[in-house]
Amino acid sequence: MTALSTFLRKTPGEALRDYFDRPEIGLPAGFDWSLPETELPRPLLGAIEEMTRSQRDRISNDAERVNALADEAGQAAIYSVAENPAVLDGLSNAHARALWMFLNAPERFRHAEEVRFTEDRRRGRMWAGFMTEAGRAVRREEGAIEAFVSALKAFSGATHVHVDIFDRVRTTLEGDECDLVQVTIYREGRPDDLLRFDDKGSLVRQAYRPVFEAAVTYEAATGGIEVVAGDRATRSEIVKATVTHLLGIAFEENRLPLRCYDLSVLLSHHEFPVDPEDGIEAVEVRELRVMPIDDSDFRVTLEKPARADETIWMKAEERFGDRTPLSDAYVATRARIAVKLARRPGSGRRRTLSFTVTWPHGCDLKDRTATEQLIGEKYLRRWGILVDDPQLFED
């Protein structure tokens, strides 16, 4: 019920009424909407408890979907596909905007969910980047889509494939908007089964075929193609099918170079300079894993508890002295870094963003919220950890 409670507490009363007054929801007709907004969640929860199980499940699922697009990254996804952003600007908060799109533009809401899926995994293990011809129009006529779907079925063996093609934008760190076309793919997987309870409460196995989601984006201005899918072979096949059937040109596998990280700067005390206007209060290394240069089968991991006053370098020197593993005889292979952010206006809690960098190509910072973009593109370079040119890469 946590997601439902959050949905009821954070969504304005007028928006809640728009949702619950629909006949398919089944809220009792006599519900008292004259209550003050702050008092609505409790009676609404009580009314929901009196509904059938299927009604409760539907409301809970709807609440989870709305909540998922009510954070910073979710709002960016909503605005990236909005037909009229000014309408969203006029709503009181993030939950109101997410629910408005859920109710009034359900297809765009689903596209926003697909954008969120793509951006969450961008530059992670499921991502790959390619370059192709710029200035192409993505073909959307029936014949091109049928050929694209046939190619997807041929390499995956799927019987059923659904494709969404839509326009969207991506906001860069500099605040510019890049026009993209996103192609989201849902394909049927191989048969599997799962345990569930039947209508009589008996535990049974139910056969089903899972659905796998993947996505590809094309930026006509640059010719950049990014793909998110579960494995390398699938990523390559999706890009090949996209270029061949939706862009109408020959496919050449022109991969973008890997992003490179150098953790050697963390083998000794390291400063993390920041600009005051970015709202970063402190940066610290919470974990550092090192490997002896002459023994690649051995690792040493040092950890710093969040509440400890000493830095990881001070503790290593205190414990190991001249035999410290933080020396030129070792290679730093992984670091977990914590960035303490200033309190937001009206919030009593500080936020800490933690992420892990793995030598030479790994980083789980997803570059999706403004703060993560700032750290991923600006500060990792400034701190000497990200050592390549600022362009698209595959982690």
C-alpha positions as CSV (number, residue, x, y, z in Angstrom):
1,M,0.0,0.0,0.0
2,T,3.0,2.3,0.1
3,A,2.7,3.4,-3.5
4,L,-1.0,4.0,-3.1
5,S,-0.6,6.0,0.1
6,T,2.0,8.2,-1.6
7,F,-0.3,8.7,-4.6
8,L,-3.2,9.7,-2.4
9,R,-1.0,12.1,-0.2
10,K,0.8,13.8,-3.0
11,T,-1.9,14.2,-5.7
12,P,-4.0,17.3,-5.4
13,G,-7.7,16.7,-4.4
14,E,-9.1,17.9,-7.7
15,A,-6.9,15.5,-9.6
16,L,-7.8,12.7,-7.3
17,R,-11.5,13.4,-8.0
18,D,-10.9,13.3,-11.7
19,Y,-9.4,9.8,-11.3
20,F,-11.8,8.3,-8.8
21,D,-15.0,9.7,-10.4
22,R,-14.7,7.5,-13.4
23,P,-17.3,4.7,-13.5
24,E,-14.8,2.0,-14.1
25,I,-13.0,2.7,-10.7
26,G,-16.1,2.0,-8.7
27,L,-15.8,4.6,-5.8
28,P,-19.1,4.9,-3.9
29,A,-21.2,7.7,-5.4
30,G,-21.7,9.3,-2.0
31,F,-18.1,9.9,-1.2
32,D,-17.6,13.2,0.5
33,W,-15.3,15.3,-1.7
34,S,-15.9,18.4,0.4
35,L,-13.3,17.4,2.9
36,P,-10.1,19.4,3.1
37,E,-7.5,18.1,0.7
38,T,-5.2,17.0,3.6
39,E,-8.0,14.8,5.0
40,L,-8.9,13.0,1.8
41,P,-6.3,10.1,1.9
42,R,-7.7,8.3,5.0
43,P,-11.4,8.0,3.8
44,L,-10.2,7.2,0.3
45,L,-8.1,4.4,1.6
46,G,-11.1,3.2,3.6
47,A,-13.3,3.2,0.5
48,I,-10.7,1.4,-1.5
49,E,-10.5,-1.3,1.2
50,E,-14.2,-2.0,0.7
51,M,-13.8,-2.6,-3.1
52,T,-13.2,-6.0,-4.8
53,R,-9.7,-7.4,-5.1
54,S,-9.6,-6.7,-8.8
55,Q,-10.6,-3.0,-8.3
56,R,-8.0,-2.6,-5.5
57,D,-5.3,-4.1,-7.7
58,R,-6.2,-1.8,-10.6
59,I,-6.0,1.3,-8.4
60,S,-2.7,0.1,-6.9
61,N,-1.2,-0.5,-10.3
62,D,-2.3,2.9,-11.6
63,A,-0.8,4.5,-8.5
64,E,2.6,2.8,-9.1
65,R,2.6,4.0,-12.7
66,V,1.8,7.6,-11.8
67,N,4.3,7.6,-9.0
68,A,7.0,6.3,-11.3
69,L,6.7,9.4,-13.5
70,A,6.4,11.9,-10.6
71,D,10.1,12.1,-9.8
72,E,12.7,14.3,-11.7
73,A,13.5,11.7,-14.3
74,G,9.8,10.8,-14.8
75,Q,8.9,14.5,-15.3
76,A,11.6,14.8,-17.9
77,A,10.1,11.8,-19.7
78,I,6.6,13.3,-19.6
79,Y,7.8,16.7,-20.9
80,S,9.8,14.9,-23.6
81,V,6.6,13.6,-25.3
82,A,4.1,16.3,-24.2
83,E,2.0,17.7,-27.0
84,N,1.4,21.0,-25.1
85,P,3.9,21.5,-22.2
86,A,2.1,24.7,-21.2
87,V,-0.8,22.6,-20.0
88,L,1.5,20.6,-17.7
89,D,3.1,23.9,-16.5
90,G,-0.2,25.0,-15.2
91,L,-0.7,22.1,-12.9
92,S,0.3,22.3,-9.2
93,N,2.9,19.5,-8.8
94,A,4.5,16.5,-10.4
95,H,1.8,14.0,-9.4
96,A,-0.8,16.2,-10.9
97,R,1.1,16.4,-14.2
98,A,1.7,12.6,-14.3
99,L,-2.0,11.9,-13.5
100,W,-3.2,14.4,-16.0
101,M,-1.3,12.7,-18.8
102,F,-2.4,9.3,-17.5
103,L,-6.0,10.3,-17.8
104,N,-6.1,12.6,-20.8
105,A,-3.3,11.3,-23.0
106,P,-2.8,7.6,-22.2
107,E,-0.8,6.8,-25.3
108,R,1.6,9.7,-24.6
109,F,1.8,8.5,-20.9
110,R,2.9,5.0,-22.2
111,H,5.4,6.7,-24.4
112,A,6.7,8.6,-21.4
113,E,7.1,5.3,-19.6
114,E,9.0,4.0,-22.6
115,V,11.3,7.1,-22.5
116,R,11.9,6.4,-18.8
117,F,12.8,2.8,-19.5
118,T,15.3,3.9,-22.2
119,E,16.9,6.8,-20.2
120,D,17.2,4.7,-17.1
121,R,19.3,2.2,-19.0
122,R,21.2,4.7,-21.2
123,R,24.9,4.2,-21.2
124,G,24.6,1.1,-18.9
125,R,25.1,-2.6,-19.6
126,M,22.0,-2.8,-21.8
127,W,23.1,0.2,-24.0
128,A,25.1,0.6,-27.2
129,G,25.7,3.6,-29.5
130,F,26.3,3.7,-33.3
131,M,26.7,6.4,-35.9
132,T,24.9,6.3,-39.2
133,E,23.8,8.8,-41.9
134,A,22.4,12.1,-40.6
135,G,19.3,13.8,-41.9
136,R,17.2,10.7,-42.5
137,A,13.5,10.6,-41.9
138,V,12.3,7.6,-40.0
139,R,9.8,5.7,-42.2
140,R,6.4,5.0,-40.6
141,E,4.4,3.7,-43.5
142,E,2.8,0.3,-43.1
143,G,5.2,-1.5,-45.5
144,A,8.4,-0.3,-43.7
145,I,7.0,-1.2,-40.3
146,E,6.0,-4.7,-41.5
147,A,9.5,-5.3,-42.9
148,F,11.0,-4.0,-39.6
149,V,8.8,-6.3,-37.6
150,S,9.5,-9.3,-39.9
151,A,13.3,-8.7,-39.4
152,L,12.8,-8.7,-35.6
153,K,10.8,-11.9,-35.7
154,A,13.4,-13.6,-37.9
155,F,16.3,-13.0,-35.6
156,S,14.5,-13.5,-32.3
157,G,12.1,-16.3,-33.2
158,A,9.2,-14.3,-31.6
159,T,5.7,-15.0,-32.9
160,H,4.4,-11.6,-31.8
161,V,6.1,-8.2,-31.9
162,H,4.6,-4.7,-31.2
163,V,6.3,-1.5,-32.2
164,D,5.7,2.1,-31.1
165,I,7.3,4.9,-33.1
166,F,7.1,8.5,-31.7
167,D,8.8,11.8,-31.6
168,R,10.4,13.0,-28.4
169,V,13.2,15.4,-27.2
170,R,16.2,14.9,-24.9
171,T,17.5,17.8,-22.9
172,T,21.3,18.1,-22.8
173,L,23.4,19.3,-19.9
174,E,23.6,22.7,-21.5
175,G,19.8,22.9,-21.6
176,D,19.5,22.4,-25.3
177,E,16.8,20.1,-26.7
178,C,17.7,17.3,-29.2
179,D,14.9,16.1,-31.4
180,L,14.8,12.3,-31.5
181,V,12.6,9.6,-32.9
182,Q,12.2,6.6,-30.5
183,V,11.2,3.1,-31.6
184,T,10.1,0.9,-28.7
185,I,9.8,-2.8,-29.3
186,Y,7.9,-5.4,-27.3
187,R,8.6,-9.0,-28.4
188,E,7.3,-12.3,-27.1
189,G,9.8,-14.6,-25.4
190,R,10.0,-18.3,-25.1
191,P,7.4,-20.3,-23.0
192,D,7.9,-20.2,-19.2
193,D,5.7,-20.8,-16.2
194,L,5.0,-19.2,-12.9
195,L,3.3,-20.0,-9.6
196,R,0.1,-18.2,-8.8
197,F,-3.1,-18.8,-6.7
198,D,-6.3,-19.7,-8.5
199,D,-9.7,-18.5,-7.7
200,K,-10.1,-21.1,-5.0
201,G,-6.8,-20.2,-3.3
202,S,-4.9,-23.2,-4.5
203,L,-1.3,-22.8,-5.7
204,V,-1.0,-23.7,-9.3
205,R,1.5,-23.3,-12.2
206,Q,0.5,-21.1,-15.1
207,A,2.2,-21.2,-18.5
208,Y,3.0,-17.8,-20.1
209,R,5.3,-16.2,-22.6
210,P,7.2,-13.2,-21.1
211,V,7.3,-9.9,-23.1
212,F,10.7,-8.2,-23.5
213,E,11.1,-4.5,-24.0
214,A,13.8,-2.8,-26.1
215,A,14.2,0.6,-27.6
216,V,16.2,2.5,-30.2
217,T,16.5,6.3,-30.7
218,Y,17.7,8.1,-33.8
219,E,18.9,11.7,-33.8
220,A,18.6,13.1,-37.3
221,A,20.8,16.1,-36.6
222,T,23.9,13.9,-35.9
223,G,23.1,10.5,-37.2
224,G,23.5,9.1,-33.7
225,I,21.6,5.8,-32.9
226,E,21.3,4.5,-29.4
227,V,19.8,1.1,-28.5
228,V,18.7,-0.5,-25.2
229,A,18.2,-4.2,-25.2
230,G,19.1,-7.2,-23.0
231,D,22.2,-8.6,-24.9
232,R,24.8,-7.5,-27.4
233,A,23.5,-9.6,-30.3
234,T,20.0,-8.3,-29.9
235,R,21.3,-4.7,-29.8
236,S,23.1,-5.2,-33.0
237,E,20.2,-6.8,-34.8
238,I,17.8,-4.1,-33.7
239,V,20.1,-1.4,-35.0
240,K,20.6,-3.2,-38.2
241,A,16.8,-3.6,-38.8
242,T,16.2,0.0,-37.9
243,V,18.8,1.4,-40.3
244,T,17.8,-1.0,-43.1
245,H,14.0,-0.8,-42.9
246,L,13.2,2.4,-41.1
247,L,16.0,4.7,-42.4
248,G,16.2,2.9,-45.7
249,I,20.0,2.8,-46.0
250,A,22.6,0.1,-45.9
251,F,23.8,-0.8,-42.4
252,E,27.5,-0.4,-41.5
253,E,28.4,-1.3,-37.9
254,N,30.0,2.0,-36.9
255,R,30.2,1.7,-33.2
256,L,30.9,4.6,-30.9
257,P,34.1,4.2,-28.8
258,L,33.9,3.1,-25.2
259,R,33.9,5.6,-22.4
260,C,37.1,5.3,-20.4
261,Y,37.6,5.8,-16.6
262,D,40.9,6.2,-14.8
263,L,40.8,5.6,-11.1
264,S,44.5,6.0,-10.5
265,V,43.9,9.5,-9.1
266,L,42.2,7.9,-6.1
267,L,45.3,6.0,-5.0
268,S,46.2,9.0,-3.0
269,H,44.3,11.8,-1.2
270,H,42.2,13.5,-3.8
271,E,40.3,16.7,-3.8
272,F,36.8,17.0,-5.5
273,P,36.4,20.6,-6.5
274,V,32.9,21.8,-7.2
275,D,31.2,25.1,-8.1
276,P,29.1,26.5,-5.2
277,E,26.1,27.1,-7.5
278,D,25.7,23.4,-8.1
279,G,24.5,22.7,-4.6
280,I,27.1,20.0,-3.8
281,E,28.1,20.1,-0.1
282,A,30.7,17.3,-0.1
283,V,32.2,14.4,-2.1
284,E,33.8,11.3,-0.6
285,V,35.1,7.9,-1.6
286,R,33.1,5.3,0.3
287,E,34.7,2.2,-1.2
288,L,37.9,1.6,-3.2
289,R,38.9,-1.8,-4.7
290,V,42.5,-2.2,-5.8
291,M,44.5,-5.0,-7.5
292,P,48.2,-5.7,-7.3
293,I,50.0,-4.9,-10.5
294,D,51.8,-8.3,-10.4
295,D,48.8,-10.4,-9.3
296,S,45.6,-10.0,-11.3
297,D,43.9,-12.8,-9.3
298,F,43.9,-10.8,-6.0
299,R,41.8,-7.9,-4.8
300,V,41.8,-5.6,-1.8
301,T,38.7,-3.6,-0.9
302,L,38.7,-0.7,1.5
303,E,35.4,0.7,2.8
304,K,34.6,3.9,4.6
305,P,31.3,3.9,6.7
306,A,29.1,6.9,5.9
307,R,29.4,8.3,9.5
308,A,33.2,7.9,9.8
309,D,35.1,11.1,10.0
310,E,38.4,9.8,8.6
311,T,38.8,9.6,4.8
312,I,39.6,6.2,3.2
313,W,43.2,7.4,2.6
314,M,43.7,8.4,6.2
315,K,42.4,5.1,7.4
316,A,44.6,3.1,5.0
317,E,47.7,5.0,6.1
318,E,46.8,4.5,9.8
319,R,46.2,0.8,9.4
320,F,48.8,-0.2,6.9
321,G,51.5,2.4,7.1
322,D,54.2,1.9,4.4
323,R,52.5,-1.3,3.3
324,T,49.3,0.4,2.3
325,P,47.6,-1.0,-0.8
326,L,46.9,2.6,-1.9
327,S,50.2,2.9,-3.8
328,D,51.8,2.7,-7.2
329,A,52.1,-1.1,-6.7
330,Y,48.4,-1.4,-7.1
331,V,45.7,-0.6,-9.7
332,A,42.4,0.9,-8.6
333,T,39.7,-1.1,-10.3
334,R,36.5,0.1,-8.6
335,A,35.3,3.1,-6.5
336,R,32.0,3.9,-4.9
337,I,31.6,7.7,-4.6
338,A,29.1,9.6,-2.5
339,V,28.0,13.1,-3.4
340,K,26.2,15.0,-0.6
341,L,23.7,17.4,-2.1
342,A,22.3,20.5,-0.4
343,R,18.8,20.4,1.1
344,R,16.1,21.3,-1.3
345,P,13.8,24.3,-0.4
346,G,11.1,23.0,1.9
347,S,12.9,19.7,2.6
348,G,14.4,18.8,5.9
349,R,16.6,16.0,4.6
350,R,19.9,16.1,2.7
351,R,20.2,13.8,-0.3
352,T,23.2,11.7,-1.1
353,L,23.8,10.4,-4.6
354,S,26.0,7.3,-4.6
355,F,27.4,5.7,-7.7
356,T,30.1,3.2,-8.7
357,V,32.8,3.6,-11.3
358,T,34.6,0.5,-12.5
359,W,37.9,0.6,-14.4
360,P,38.1,0.8,-17.4
361,H,34.6,1.3,-18.9
362,G,32.0,1.0,-16.2
363,C,29.8,3.5,-14.4
364,D,26.3,3.0,-13.1
365,L,25.5,6.8,-13.2
366,K,22.7,6.8,-15.7
367,D,22.9,10.5,-16.9
368,R,19.1,11.0,-16.7
369,T,18.4,13.6,-14.0
370,A,20.0,17.1,-14.1
371,T,22.1,16.3,-11.1
372,E,23.4,13.0,-12.5
373,Q,24.1,14.6,-15.8
374,L,26.1,17.3,-14.0
375,I,28.2,14.8,-12.1
376,G,28.5,12.4,-15.0
377,E,29.6,14.9,-17.6
378,K,31.1,17.8,-15.8
379,Y,32.6,16.6,-12.5
380,L,33.9,13.2,-13.4
381,R,36.0,15.0,-16.1
382,R,37.1,17.7,-13.7
383,W,38.1,15.2,-11.1
384,G,40.3,13.4,-13.6
385,I,38.2,10.1,-13.5
386,L,36.5,10.4,-16.9
387,V,39.3,10.7,-19.4
388,D,37.7,10.7,-22.9
389,D,36.1,13.3,-25.1
390,P,32.5,14.4,-24.4
391,Q,30.5,12.3,-26.8
392,L,28.3,9.2,-26.7
393,F,29.8,6.0,-25.6
394,E,28.9,2.4,-24.7
395,D,29.7,1.4,-21.1
